[in-house]
Amino acid sequence: MSVEYDAYPRAAVIGSGSMGSLFAARLSLVADVTMVGSWSAQIQAINEKGLMLISPGGKSSRYSFRAVLDAKEVEPAAYALVLVKGWQTERAAETARQVMAENGLALTLQNGIGNLEKIVKVVGRRRSALGVTSDGATLVEPGIVRHAGHGITHIAAAPETADRMLLMTDLLARAGFDARLAADADSLVWGKLAVNAGINPLTGLLQKPNGFLVENKTARQLMESAALETAQVAEAQGITLPFPNAAQRALQVARETATNYSSMAQDVSRGTPTEIESITGAVVDLGHKFGVATPINEALLLLMRRLIHLGEWQSSVSQLPESIRGKFRRLINIY
């Protein structure tokens, strides 16, 4: 079924965190946007004062759009952007089903792997699309978000959704995002997974911005090792990443988003659930499945789990294999 061009379509953004806020704000310039989220303080602040978005250069702009807690309040939307944590995907998929028009398209721009499959189960293949974004954002307080770094937003091309993907890409471009269609979805997802596996767990443990991983030798080496292990797991599945060297790409992204606190660092700071299982946990599980050793990712997974459940991770370093224990002991001094 072909889709007619609409210069000002209705769009729902599912997720009220930093990334959902960034995309909702920018899209509100070119679409009738409603945010659907579960963070009541953010929803209230946006409805009362709009969203203040601080650009990477420090300029502040205020955006007005509607924000709701109940999906039933949303008019049928041509597009539903899913920007929630991986552990919230099933619920977000149901929300997408409720808010989308009959020929609507749900686009996931989430971290981790397996999100598209969960959305497809609820809304169907013809109404689902996969994207990857390297834009970064940080929550300052309810109603205020800092756009930490510009990136590229790729949308994976698929025959069954080609017309709507073109329109979605155009919409994002008109909103100021560097949006592009891409042919290889697996390459995109694993490319971002390699970067996230390198940056997110370390910044979560250390409670440091991404740029710290560039500046500190020990943290940089661990970041690069985690990214390279992820690339090896992808290679074992026949997946080629969209860049030649995962370690260099992780370093580049950390440098480009130096002032940003990763989503995992923000989650740890707020005491909210993290995406460690859908990022590092997925790398470790698939490493086991395909016979690829992932010792750094396994160590990061163990330490993040201890941090989440016990409130500290330093005492667990002694349980790591001797070959990598020294590097993680040096992290304790950093922390």
C-alpha positions in Angstrom: 0.0 0.0 0.0 1.5 3.4 -1.0 1.5 6.2 1.5 0.8 9.8 0.5 3.2 12.5 1.5 2.1 14.6 4.5 4.2 17.7 5.2 3.0 17.8 8.8 2.2 14.3 10.0 1.1 13.1 13.4 4.0 11.3 15.3 4.1 9.7 18.7 7.4 9.4 20.6 7.3 6.6 23.1 9.7 7.3 25.9 10.1 10.3 28.2 13.9 10.1 28.9 16.7 12.0 27.3 16.6 10.5 23.8 12.8 10.5 23.6 12.8 14.2 24.6 15.5 15.0 22.1 13.6 13.4 19.2 10.2 14.8 20.3 11.6 18.3 20.6 13.2 18.4 17.2 10.3 16.6 15.5 7.8 19.1 16.9 9.1 21.6 14.4 7.9 19.5 11.4 5.2 17.2 12.9 2.3 17.1 15.3 4.1 15.3 18.1 2.8 13.6 21.3 5.2 12.1 23.7 4.0 9.0 25.6 6.0 8.3 28.7 5.9 6.9 32.3 8.0 9.6 34.0 5.4 11.9 35.4 7.7 14.7 36.4 9.0 15.0 32.8 5.5 14.8 31.4 4.3 17.5 33.8 7.2 19.8 33.1 6.8 19.6 29.3 3.1 20.3 29.5 3.6 23.3 31.8 6.7 24.9 30.3 7.7 23.0 27.2 11.1 21.2 26.8 14.3 23.2 27.1 16.9 21.7 24.8 20.5 22.7 25.3 22.5 22.3 22.0 26.1 20.9 22.0 27.3 24.5 21.6 25.4 25.6 24.7 22.5 27.4 23.1 19.1 26.9 24.8 15.8 26.6 22.9 12.4 25.8 24.1 10.0 23.4 22.3 6.3 22.9 22.8 4.5 19.6 22.3 2.0 17.5 24.0 3.1 14.8 26.6 0.8 12.2 28.1 1.0 9.2 30.5 -1.9 7.3 28.9 -1.6 6.1 25.3 -5.4 6.3 25.0 -5.0 10.1 24.8 -3.0 9.9 21.5 -4.7 10.4 18.2 -3.8 7.8 15.5 -0.2 8.5 14.4 1.6 7.9 11.1 4.8 7.2 13.0 5.7 5.9 16.5 9.3 6.3 17.5 10.3 3.8 20.2 13.0 5.3 22.5 12.8 3.4 25.8 15.2 1.0 27.6 15.4 -2.5 26.3 13.6 -3.9 29.4 10.6 -1.7 28.5 10.3 -2.8 24.9 7.3 -5.2 25.3 5.3 -2.5 26.9 6.4 0.1 24.4 5.4 -2.2 21.5 1.9 -2.4 23.0 1.8 1.3 23.3 2.9 1.6 19.6 0.0 -0.7 18.6 -2.4 1.6 20.5 -1.2 4.9 19.0 -0.5 4.0 15.4 -2.8 4.5 12.5 -3.7 1.5 10.4 -0.8 2.0 8.0 1.5 3.5 10.7 5.2 2.6 11.2 6.9 1.9 14.5 10.6 2.8 14.4 12.9 1.5 17.1 16.0 3.6 17.8 16.9 1.7 21.0 20.2 0.3 22.3 20.9 -3.4 22.3 19.6 -6.2 20.2 16.3 -8.0 19.9 14.1 -4.9 20.2 12.7 -5.1 16.6 11.7 -8.7 17.1 9.7 -7.8 20.2 7.9 -5.0 18.3 7.2 -7.2 15.3 5.4 -9.7 17.6 2.9 -7.0 18.6 2.4 -4.8 15.5 3.6 -7.0 12.7 6.5 -6.9 10.2 4.9 -4.5 7.8 4.4 -1.9 10.6 7.9 -2.2 12.1 11.2 -0.7 11.3 14.7 -0.7 12.7 17.0 2.3 13.2 20.2 3.2 14.9 21.2 6.6 16.1 24.5 7.9 17.4 23.0 11.2 18.7 23.5 11.6 22.4 21.5 13.4 25.1 21.6 13.9 28.8 18.9 14.7 31.3 19.6 17.8 33.3 16.3 17.9 35.2 12.6 17.5 34.4 11.9 19.7 31.4 15.6 20.2 30.5 17.8 18.0 28.3 21.3 18.6 26.9 21.9 17.4 23.3 25.4 16.0 24.0 26.5 15.3 20.5 25.3 15.1 16.9 25.4 11.8 15.1 23.9 9.9 12.2 20.5 8.2 12.4 20.4 5.2 10.0 17.1 3.5 9.1 17.4 0.0 7.8 15.7 -0.4 4.4 13.1 -3.2 4.0 10.9 -3.9 0.9 7.7 -4.1 3.0 8.1 -0.7 4.5 10.1 1.1 1.8 7.7 4.0 1.1 7.1 4.8 4.8 10.8 4.6 5.5 11.6 7.1 2.9 9.0 9.5 4.4 10.3 8.8 7.9 13.9 9.6 6.8 12.7 12.8 5.1 10.8 13.8 8.3 13.9 13.3 10.5 16.1 15.2 8.0 13.7 18.1 8.0 13.8 18.0 11.8 17.6 18.5 11.7 18.8 15.0 12.1 21.4 13.5 9.8 19.1 10.7 8.7 20.0 8.1 6.1 18.6 4.8 4.7 20.9 1.8 5.1 20.8 -1.6 3.5 22.3 -3.9 6.2 20.3 -3.8 9.5 22.5 -6.4 11.3 25.6 -4.4 10.5 24.1 -1.2 11.9 22.8 -2.9 15.1 26.1 -4.7 15.9 28.1 -1.6 15.0 26.2 0.4 17.7 26.3 -2.6 20.1 30.1 -2.7 19.8 30.3 1.0 20.7 27.8 0.7 23.5 29.5 -2.4 25.0 32.7 -0.4 25.1 31.4 2.8 26.6 28.3 2.2 28.6 29.3 -0.3 31.3 32.5 1.5 32.1 30.9 4.8 32.4 28.2 3.2 34.5 30.7 1.7 36.9 32.9 4.8 37.1 30.1 7.4 37.0 32.2 9.4 34.5 31.4 11.1 31.2 32.3 9.4 28.0 35.4 11.6 27.5 37.0 10.1 30.6 37.4 6.9 28.6 39.5 8.8 26.1 41.7 10.5 28.7 42.4 7.6 31.0 44.7 4.8 29.7 43.3 1.9 31.7 39.7 2.8 31.0 40.5 3.4 27.3 42.1 0.0 27.0 39.1 -1.8 28.6 36.7 0.1 26.4 38.6 -0.9 23.3 38.8 -4.5 24.3 35.1 -4.7 25.0 34.3 -3.2 21.6 36.7 -5.6 19.8 35.3 -8.6 21.6 31.8 -7.6 20.4 33.1 -7.2 16.9 34.5 -10.8 17.1 31.1 -12.1 18.2 29.5 -10.3 15.2 32.1 -11.8 12.8 31.4 -15.3 14.1 27.8 -14.8 13.0 28.9 -13.6 9.5 28.1 -9.9 10.3 30.4 -7.2 9.0 30.4 -4.0 11.0 29.9 -0.7 9.3 33.4 0.4 10.2 36.8 -1.3 9.9 37.9 -1.2 13.6 35.5 -1.4 16.5 38.0 -0.1 19.0 38.8 3.0 17.0 35.1 3.6 16.4 34.3 3.4 20.2 37.2 5.8 20.9 35.9 8.2 18.2 32.3 8.2 19.6 33.6 8.7 23.2 35.6 11.6 22.0 32.8 13.1 20.0 30.4 12.8 23.0 33.0 13.6 25.6 30.7 15.7 27.9 27.8 13.2 27.7 27.0 10.7 30.5 25.9 7.5 28.8 22.4 6.2 29.4 23.8 3.5 31.6 25.7 6.1 33.7 22.6 8.1 34.1 20.5 5.0 35.0 23.0 4.0 37.7 23.1 7.6 39.1 19.2 7.7 39.3 18.9 4.1 40.7 16.8 3.0 37.7 17.1 -0.3 35.7 20.0 -0.4 33.2 20.4 -2.0 29.8 23.4 -4.1 30.8 21.6 -7.4 30.0 20.5 -6.3 26.4 24.0 -4.9 25.7 26.8 -6.6 27.5 24.7 -9.6 28.5 23.8 -10.2 24.9 27.4 -10.1 23.8 28.4 -12.6 26.5 25.5 -15.0 25.7 26.1 -14.9 22.0 29.9 -15.3 22.6 29.2 -18.5 24.4 26.9 -19.7 21.7 29.3 -19.1 18.9 32.5 -20.0 20.7 34.0 -16.5 21.1 35.8 -15.6 24.3 34.6 -12.3 25.8 36.5 -12.0 29.1 36.3 -8.2 29.3 32.6 -8.2 28.6 32.1 -11.0 31.1 33.9 -9.0 33.8 31.9 -5.8 33.0 28.7 -7.8 33.2 29.6 -9.3 36.6 30.7 -5.9 38.1 27.6 -4.1 36.8 25.3 -6.8 38.2 27.0 -6.5 41.6 26.7 -2.7 41.4 23.0 -3.0 40.7 22.2 -5.6 43.3 24.7 -4.7 46.1 25.4 -1.0 45.5 29.1 -1.5 44.9 31.4 -3.5 42.6 34.9 -3.0 43.9 34.9 -6.0 46.3 34.0 -8.3 43.3 37.2 -7.5 41.3 39.0 -10.2 43.3 36.7 -12.8 41.6 37.9 -11.9 38.1 40.4 -14.0 36.2 44.0 -13.2 37.1 44.8 -12.2 33.5 42.5 -9.2 33.7 42.2 -8.6 37.4 45.0 -6.0 37.5 43.3 -3.7 35.0 40.1 -3.7 36.9 42.0 -3.1 40.2 43.3 0.1 38.6 39.8 1.2 38.0 39.1 1.1 41.8 41.7 3.9 42.2 40.0 5.9 39.4 36.6 5.4 41.1 
